[in-house]
Amino acid sequence: ILQNIVCGHISHVPPNSFSFPPDDSIKCHPPPDNSEYFLLLLHILTVGEKRKPSEPLTQEENKRPRVVGDIPMDLINEVMATIADPAAIPETSLLSAHSARDEAARLEERRGVIEFHVIGNSLNQKPNKRILMWLVGLQNVFSHQLPRMPKEYITRLVFDPKHKTLSLIKDGRVIGGICFRMFPSQGFTEIVFCAVTSNEQVKGYGTHLMNHLKEYHIKHEILNFLTYADEYAIGYFKKQGFSKDIKVPKAKYVGYIKDYEGATLMGCELNPSIPYTEFSVIIKKQKEIIKKLIERKQAQIRKVYPGLSCFKEGVRQIPIESIPGIRETGWKPMGKGKELKDPDQLYSSLKTILQHVKSHQNAWPFMEPVKKTEAPGYYQVIRFPMDLKTMSERLKSRYYTTRKLFMADMQRIFTNCREYNPPESEYYKCANLLEKFFYTKIKEAGLIEK
């Protein structure tokens, strides 16, 4: 339940330099039902520029080298065809008990039951009657749902031209909204009020509102939210990705937003790669893909093999890996690498290795993401780009929780290079030499057996 969000406003703040039309309608675009689109999100290793989904891989493309652990594209295409088949997974208008919070709201938006509009008062244009009526409706919703806030204060901010409101419209009337003020020069937006009328709560509208607001700000290249929340609102904001760990430097927001006693400052950093309004759909699709892949794997390992006859011939023991079907179950020999349990120790080891790799004389082609201008068609050939700069950023953010994640990213750099460049090229040779150096350092660190 959205309740009592306490946020500040200061009259001497410089005018907002960002301009908006008085009514920015927001449309819902479902993600393309395409295997490659979901594969891009299924692989956490995906970085670099996005490209348009293309046709399934040909047989020749499937023969290209790939990173160990990658799922073959022909299998992905086959699974995607299965889960896209209405006969296999029939659609229903009923929501399951495990549906995402915003699923009902998203379906209503697609059916045209609800609409989202970014609106605000304007001193430069003649007031639009419909927008003014919506602003009055928003003022009423905020006043009823946020009783601790003075009505005059709410009215002043809702009608302040510096503030905008993402309004939720149902059957032509306002049922909720998020009032905010953007500070482009400071790199953040302050969320002032957030509420949904009481008889429309617990329907996923609050989550869907916030997801639309996130996409709106990604479009306008502002990637941080700040808000002051009282004890009743903290739970809601946590569910929307907010935390008390503020990423915006204090110098950026002090003097721009007002500090309130008894309220908690919370922030949310946006990821421009995430389609927030469709995020739960993508996660659901990923789960379906993984479930189908597991089912296929289980079907393979259910195969019955004949009993071992070697013991009748006097053999006392055999290697485990020689047992028919054992490798197909996913079994791997023990002791093929040391997994560091201490996160700080792992971070330190990986940081040292990465520094050595970046300092190597053959690392220069891999320091930055590949530029489209320098390598035409690169992103049509290489599905999952990787580079040392991205690895440094991932290491800094503590993405590498295991050595395997780190090694997979590094291996992808070398595999991608050999896939795109001919064997006689300098890039190809650099990849081979740097790969050899990398595995030497990994062995020296004790992360794999020598």
N, C-alpha and C positions, 0 to 999 in steps of 0.2 A: 504494500500500500504506500502510495506516495503521500507523504505528510510533511508539513512544516519545514521547508527548506529555507534556511536563513542565509541570505547573501547580501553583499554590500553594494553601495554606489557612492561615488564622490563627484561632486558637481564641478570640481576644477580640472577633471581629467581632460586631456587634449581631445578635440573632436575626432571621431572615428573617420579615418581616411579611406575606409573601404566602402564602395558604393554598391547598392543592390536595387533591383527593381522592386516596386512595392509588393508584388506577389510572385514569389518563386514557387511554382507548383513542382511537386516532387512525384516522379513516376516510378513505378516498381518494374524493374526489368529482371525476369528470372534468368538464371545462368543457362548457357547453352547446354542442351542435353548431348554432350559430346565426351567421349572417353578421354581425350587428351586434356580437356579443360579440368576434369576432376583428377586426372593423373598429376597435373601440375600442382594441385593442392594436396594430393595424397603423398607426394614426395616432399618431405620437409627440406630436402637439399636444394630445392628450386630457388634460384636467384637470377638476377639480371633482368633484361628487358622482357616484357611479355610479348607474345606474338599471337596472331590469330590461330585458333584451332584449325588443323589441317586434316587431310584424309588419313585413315589408318595406315600404319607402316606397311610397305611392300615386303615381299620375301627377301629382297636384296638388302633392304634397310635393317631387317631383323638380324642379319648376319654380322652387323657391325659389332665391334667390341663394346662391352658395357661393364659398368662397375659391378663387382661381386655383390650379390644381394638384390640387384635390380630385378623387377618383375618383367618378364617378356611382354612386349607390346601386343603380340597376337593374343596372349592370354587375357590381357587387360581389355582388349577390344571384344573378346568373346564374353567376358564377364559383364561388360557394360551393355552388350546387346541383350544379355539375360535380364539384368535388372531394369532395363528400359522396356522390356516386353510386358504389356499390360496383363497378359495371361499369367506371367510368372509372378508379378507383384501387382495385383489389381489395386487401382486407386479407390479411395473411399472418402466420403464427405465427413466421416466420423473421425475424431482425433483419438489416437491411442493414449494410454496412460503415460507413455514415455515421450510424448510430443514436446517439442521445444516451447518455451514460454510464449514466444512471439508467433507461433505457427498459425493460430486462429486469426490473429490480426493480419498476418500476411495474406491469408486466404481471403479475408474480407476486402483487403485492398485490391486484390486481383479481380474480385467480383464487382468492384466499384461501390461497395458498401461504405467504405471510409476513404478519405482523401487527406493528403498532407500538403500544407502550404506554408512557406516562409513569408511572413507579412510584417509590416511595420508602418508606423506613422511617417508622414513625409511633409517637410516644409517647402519642398521645391515643386511638388506636383499637386494638382487639385485632388482633394481627398476622394477616394473611391468609396461609395456608400457600402458596398458589400464588405470591403476590408474594415471599414470603421465599425460595422456591426459585429464582425468577427472579433475585433479588438475589445469591444464592450463585452462580448461573450467570454473572452479570455480573462478579462478583469473580474468578471463574476465568478468564473471557475476558481481562479487563484484565491479570491477573497473567501469563498466558501471552504475550500480545501486547506487553506493556510490561515486559520483564524488568529494566529499569533502576530501576523503581519498587519500593520495598519492599512486600512483600505486606501487611504490617500496615497500612501507610499507605493502600493501596488499600481494604482492608477497612473501615478507619475511615471513610473518606469515602463509600463506597458505602452503608454502613448509617447514616450520619449523617442524622438527620431534616431537617437544613437543606439537604441535597442531594437532587436528583432525578435519575433516569436515564431517558432515552428508550431503551427496550429494543427490539431487533429479534428477533422470535420466528419460528422456522421449524420446522414439525413439532413444535410444543410445547416446543421447547428454545431457549435463548438462544444466538444466534450473533453478536451484536454489540450495541453501545450507545454512547451519549454521556452521560457523567455531568456534571452542571452544577449550579451554584448561582446562584440569581437574587437580584439586589440591586435591588428595585423602587425604593427611595428614591434610589439612585444612578443609576438608568437603564441598567443593564447586567447581563449575565449572564456569569459566568465558566465557561468550558468546562474541566473538570478532566481527564477521560479520554475518549478516543475510540478505539474499536478494533472490528474485525471479525475473527472467528476465521480463522486462516490458510487453511483449506480452502474458505472461502466468499468470499475476496477476489477482486478484479477482476471482479465481477459487477454493479457499480453500487450495491451496498448502502450504501457510505460516502457517496456523493452523495445518495442518497434519504433516508438517515438525517438528514443535515444539512438537507435541504430540509424534512423534517417538523419538525425542531427550529425552523427559521425560522418556519414557519407557526404553530407552537405559541406562539412568543414574540410574534408579531404579534397573535395572539388575546388575549394578556395584556399588550399594549401596552408591551413592552420591546423596543427596536429596536437594541440594540448588544450584540455579543458581544466578549469578550476572552479570550485564551488565551495561555499560554506554550508555544511549540512548539520542539522541538529540530530539528536539521538534517534528520532523516528525515521530519518531519511538515510542514515548511514548504511543500513542493510540493503536498501534499494541500490544505492550507488555502488556498493561492493559488487553486486550482481552484474552491474553494467561495466565493470572493469576499472572502477575508481579505487584508489588506495590513498593512505595517508603519506605515502612516500612520494613527495612532490618532485617531479622531474624539471619543472621550470625553475631557473635560478631566482632566488628571492628578490634580487635587485630588479628583476623584470616585472614583478607584480606588486611590490610594495608601493603604496601610493595610488595604485590603480583600482584595487579592490579593498573594501573596508573590512577590518578585522572585527568579528563579533564575539563577545564573551558567551561562553556556553555552547559555541558551535565549533565544528571540526573542519579544518581546511582539507579538502580532498582533491586529487587530481587524476586525470586519465590521459595517457599518451596514446595517440592513434597510430595505427599501422596502415599506411596508404595502400598496401597490397591486399588488404582484406576487404571483400565486399560485405559490409556488416549486415545489410538487410537480408542477405541470402546466406549468411554464415552458417546458421543452424541447418539449412538445407544441404549445404556442402558437406558438413560434418556427418549428417545422416547418410548422404550418398557414399561418403568414404567408408562408413561403418558397413554399409551394404556390400561394397566392393570387397572389403576385408573378410566379411562373413562368407561370401561366396568363394573367395580364394582359400579360406580355411576348409570349407566343405569339400572343395576339389582335392585339397591335400589329404584330407581324411579319407576320401574315397580311394586315393592312391595307396595309402599305407594299410588299408584294410585287406589288401591283396594277400592271399595265403600262399606261402612258399613251402616247398617240400622240406622235410626234416633233414638235419645234417647227418650225413653218412660217414663223415671222415673219422669219427670216434670209433666206429666199428673196425676201422683199419689200423687202430693202434695209436692214432694221434691223440695226445693228451690235452693240448690247448691250441687255440687259433686266435689271431687278432680279432677284436670285436668288429672292426670295420669290414672284415671279410665275410661276415654273416649276411646272406642275401636279404636285401630290403632294409638293412639297418640304417644306411645313409639316407635313404628316401624318407625316413621318419624325421630327418633334421638333426640326427645325432652327429656330434663332432667330438674328436678326441680331446681329452683334457690336457691342460698345460701348454696350450699354444699361445700363451700370452698372459701377462700379469696385469690384472685389472686393479688399479689403485682405488681403494675404498675412500680415502680421505679426499674430499673435493678440492681442498687447497693444495694438496700435494699433486693431484692430477693437473690442476690449473698451472702450477709452477712448471711441471715437466713439459706440458704441451706448449706453454709460452716460450720456454727455452728452445724447444725443437723448432717452433715456427720462426723464431728469430734467426736461428741458424739457416733455415731454408730460405728466408727472405734475403739473407746476406750472401747467399751463394751466387757465384758469377753467372749461373745459367737460369736464375730466377726472374730475370728482367721481363720475359714475355708474359709472365703470369701475375705481375704485381697488381694490375687493375682489371676490372671487367672489360671484356672485349668490346671495342667500339664498332658499331654497325658500319661506319664509314671506312674503317680499316679492313674489315673482313666481311665483304658482301655475302649475304645469305647465311651467315654464321648461326643465327638464331632459328633458321629453318632446318639446319642440320643438327645442331646441339640443343637438345631438349632441356638439359639441366646444367646451365653454366656454373662455373665456380672459379674463384680467383683468390689470391693471397690476401687482398684487402678485405674481401668478404669474410674470409676465415679469421682475420684479426678482429673484425667487429663481432663475429660470433663468439670468439674466445673471450673477448672483453665482457660480453653480456652473459657469460657462463652458460652458453648453449651446449658446449661439449661436456656432457655429464659422464661420458664414457670414452675410452680411447678409440672404440670402434667408430663412433660418430666422426671424430677428428680424422681418423685414417680414411674413412669413406669419402670425406670432402676432399682430402689431399689427392687420393687416388683418382677422383673424378676430374681433377685438373689435368692430370697426365692422360687419362683416357680420352677426354674431350679433345685435347691437342692432337693426339694421334688419329683420332677419328676425322678431324677436319683437315689436317695438313698431310701432304704427301711425305713418304718416308725419307726422301732426300732433302727435305726442307730443314732449315736451321731450327725452326720451332720444334720439329719432331725430335731432333737430336738433343735439344735443351730439355725436353720432357723426359727423355730416357736417362740423361745424366742426373737431372735433379731428382728423379724418382729413385735412382740408385743411392744417391746421397741421403734422401729422406729416410729410406729403410735402414740405412746404416745408423742414423741418429736414433731412430725408433728402437733399434736393437741395443744401442749403447745405453739408452734410458731404461732398458729392462722391460719395455712394454710388449715386446714379442721375443720369442726364443732366438738365440743367435745360431 
